[in-house]
Every structure is written in structure tokens, then in C-alpha cells.
């Protein structure tokens, strides 16, 4: 996790989720409540994306990495946890414009999938990665 962009309480929450999920393959109710408290309504939406296996880590031979998330509308979003960015309208409005929350459901789903170890993996060529990063292609 990149603590530069997340509050320490969120970092600890992801560590606790990771530990609990490794031990029981579930997220206990107390951590689900904490997730909702820290991230608000997007927590449930992000958990839904995780349940649907909507997050794919895309990597290339050159070492570049991005996350493709299928949103609720079926649209693909290329998210970057390394710089805490998602091109979705909710991120632009809620996070950047109104500063109402630390992230959107897509980035939260990325962090949750990483903590739980359930991220889908996809290897692509450097050329395909360049197209993904430029926004001219999806998986």
C-alpha cells in the first residue's frame, strides 16, 4: 500500500483485512464496519466489485503495472494505486473537486483485492501497456 495517499488508519485497516483474510478467507464483521466508517458508502460498492472479480492487475515485461477495474456500468477504468488516480467521474468530483473522500470505489476495490490477494493477473506486451496507459485500449 502507498501510505503517502492514505490516512494511517486506512493503512492499518488494510493490514488487518489482509491478516484476517489470510487466516479465515473472510473479512470479519468488525473490519467491514470499520471499512464502512473510514470510506463511507463507496466501501460497499468496492466490496461488490471485489466479489465480482472486477479488478485485474495488468503488467508488462518492462515492469509497468496498472489496474483495470470494471465499474458497475460495465465500463473499464485504468487505475493507478501508485499515484492514487482513477479516471472515473466520481474520483474527479468527489475526491478531487469536493474533497469528500480519499478515493473512489474503483481504487478502494484495488486496495481491497491487493490486501485479500484476489486480484486477477494479466500480462501484456509493452506496446499494449502503452496503449492502456494512453487510454486508447482496454483489456
ZISUL-V547214 format. One record per residue. N is the residue number from 0. RES is the residue in three letters. SS is DSSP state (helix for helix, strand for strand, loop for the rest). PHI is phi in whole degrees, -180 to 180 (999 if undefined). OMEGA is omega in whole degrees, -180 to 180 (NA if undefined). Layout:
BEGIN
[[N & RES & SS & PHI & OMEGA] [N & RES & SS & PHI & OMEGA]]
END
This chain:
BEGIN
[[0 & UNK & loop & 999 & -179] [1 & UNK & loop & -105 & -174] [2 & UNK & loop & -68 & 178] [3 & UNK & loop & -62 & -175] [4 & UNK & loop & -109 & -176] [5 & UNK & loop & -113 & 176] [6 & UNK & loop & -65 & -179] [7 & UNK & helix & -55 & 179] [8 & UNK & helix & -63 & 178] [9 & UNK & helix & -70 & 177] [10 & UNK & helix & -58 & 180] [11 & UNK & helix & -65 & 179] [12 & UNK & helix & -60 & 178] [13 & UNK & helix & -65 & 177] [14 & UNK & helix & -64 & 179] [15 & UNK & helix & -65 & 177] [16 & UNK & helix & -64 & 179] [17 & UNK & helix & -59 & -179] [18 & UNK & helix & -63 & -179] [19 & UNK & helix & -63 & -178] [20 & UNK & helix & -68 & 177] [21 & UNK & helix & -64 & -177] [22 & UNK & helix & -81 & -170] [23 & UNK & helix & -126 & -175] [24 & UNK & loop & 61 & 177] [25 & UNK & loop & -144 & 171] [26 & UNK & loop & -104 & -179] [27 & UNK & loop & -64 & -177] [28 & UNK & helix & -56 & -178] [29 & UNK & helix & -64 & 178] [30 & UNK & helix & -75 & 175] [31 & UNK & helix & -64 & 178] [32 & UNK & helix & -65 & 178] [33 & UNK & helix & -63 & 178] [34 & UNK & helix & -60 & 178] [35 & UNK & helix & -65 & 180] [36 & UNK & helix & -66 & -177] [37 & UNK & helix & -75 & -172] [38 & UNK & helix & -109 & 176] [39 & UNK & loop & 70 & -173] [40 & UNK & loop & -63 & -179] [41 & UNK & helix & -71 & 179] [42 & UNK & helix & -63 & 180] [43 & UNK & helix & -65 & 179] [44 & UNK & helix & -65 & 179] [45 & UNK & helix & -66 & 177] [46 & UNK & helix & -62 & 176] [47 & UNK & helix & -63 & 178] [48 & UNK & helix & -63 & 178] [49 & UNK & helix & -63 & 180] [50 & UNK & helix & -60 & -179] [51 & UNK & loop & -84 & -178] [52 & UNK & loop & 55 & -175] [53 & UNK & loop & -89 & -176] [54 & UNK & strand & -110 & 178] [55 & UNK & strand & -126 & 174] [56 & UNK & strand & -88 & -179] [57 & UNK & strand & -105 & 180] [58 & UNK & strand & -131 & -179] [59 & UNK & strand & -123 & -180] [60 & UNK & loop & -58 & -179] [61 & UNK & loop & -78 & 178] [62 & UNK & loop & 97 & 177] [63 & UNK & loop & -70 & -178] [64 & UNK & strand & -144 & 176] [65 & UNK & strand & -145 & 179] [66 & UNK & strand & -119 & 174] [67 & UNK & strand & -103 & -179] [68 & UNK & strand & -122 & 176] [69 & UNK & strand & -87 & 180] [70 & UNK & loop & -73 & -180] [71 & UNK & loop & -59 & -180] [72 & UNK & loop & -85 & -177] [73 & UNK & loop & 93 & 180] [74 & UNK & loop & -81 & 177] [75 & UNK & strand & -86 & 174] [76 & UNK & strand & -123 & 175] [77 & UNK & strand & -92 & -175] [78 & UNK & strand & -109 & -180] [79 & UNK & strand & -129 & 178] [80 & UNK & loop & -74 & -179] [81 & UNK & loop & -65 & 178] [82 & UNK & loop & -122 & 174] [83 & UNK & loop & 57 & -177] [84 & UNK & strand & -139 & 172] [85 & UNK & loop & -139 & -178] [86 & UNK & loop & -82 & -177] [87 & UNK & loop & -72 & 179] [88 & UNK & helix & -60 & -180] [89 & UNK & helix & -63 & 178] [90 & UNK & helix & -64 & -179] [91 & UNK & helix & -61 & -175] [92 & UNK & helix & -83 & -173] [93 & UNK & helix & -75 & -175] [94 & UNK & helix & -85 & -174] [95 & UNK & helix & -80 & -173] [96 & UNK & helix & -82 & -175] [97 & UNK & loop & -95 & -178] [98 & UNK & loop & 55 & -177] [99 & UNK & loop & -87 & -179] [100 & UNK & loop & -164 & -177] [101 & UNK & loop & -78 & -178] [102 & UNK & loop & -165 & 177] [103 & UNK & loop & -96 & -178] [104 & UNK & helix & -64 & -178] [105 & UNK & helix & -69 & 179] [106 & UNK & helix & -69 & 177] [107 & UNK & helix & -61 & 177] [108 & UNK & helix & -62 & 177] [109 & UNK & helix & -61 & -180] [110 & UNK & helix & -61 & 180] [111 & UNK & helix & -65 & 179] [112 & UNK & helix & -61 & 178] [113 & UNK & helix & -65 & -180] [114 & UNK & helix & -63 & -177] [115 & UNK & helix & -88 & -179] [116 & UNK & loop & 71 & -177] [117 & UNK & loop & -116 & 179] [118 & UNK & loop & -70 & 173] [119 & UNK & strand & -68 & -179] [120 & UNK & strand & -119 & 178] [121 & UNK & strand & -142 & 175] [122 & UNK & strand & -101 & 179] [123 & UNK & strand & -132 & 177] [124 & UNK & loop & -71 & 177] [125 & UNK & helix & -61 & 179] [126 & UNK & helix & -65 & 179] [127 & UNK & helix & -65 & 178] [128 & UNK & helix & -62 & 178] [129 & UNK & helix & -60 & 178] [130 & UNK & helix & -68 & 176] [131 & UNK & helix & -62 & -178] [132 & UNK & helix & -68 & 179] [133 & UNK & helix & -86 & 179] [134 & UNK & loop & 83 & -178] [135 & UNK & loop & -96 & -178] [136 & UNK & loop & -153 & 169] [137 & UNK & loop & -124 & -180] [138 & UNK & loop & -57 & NA]]
END
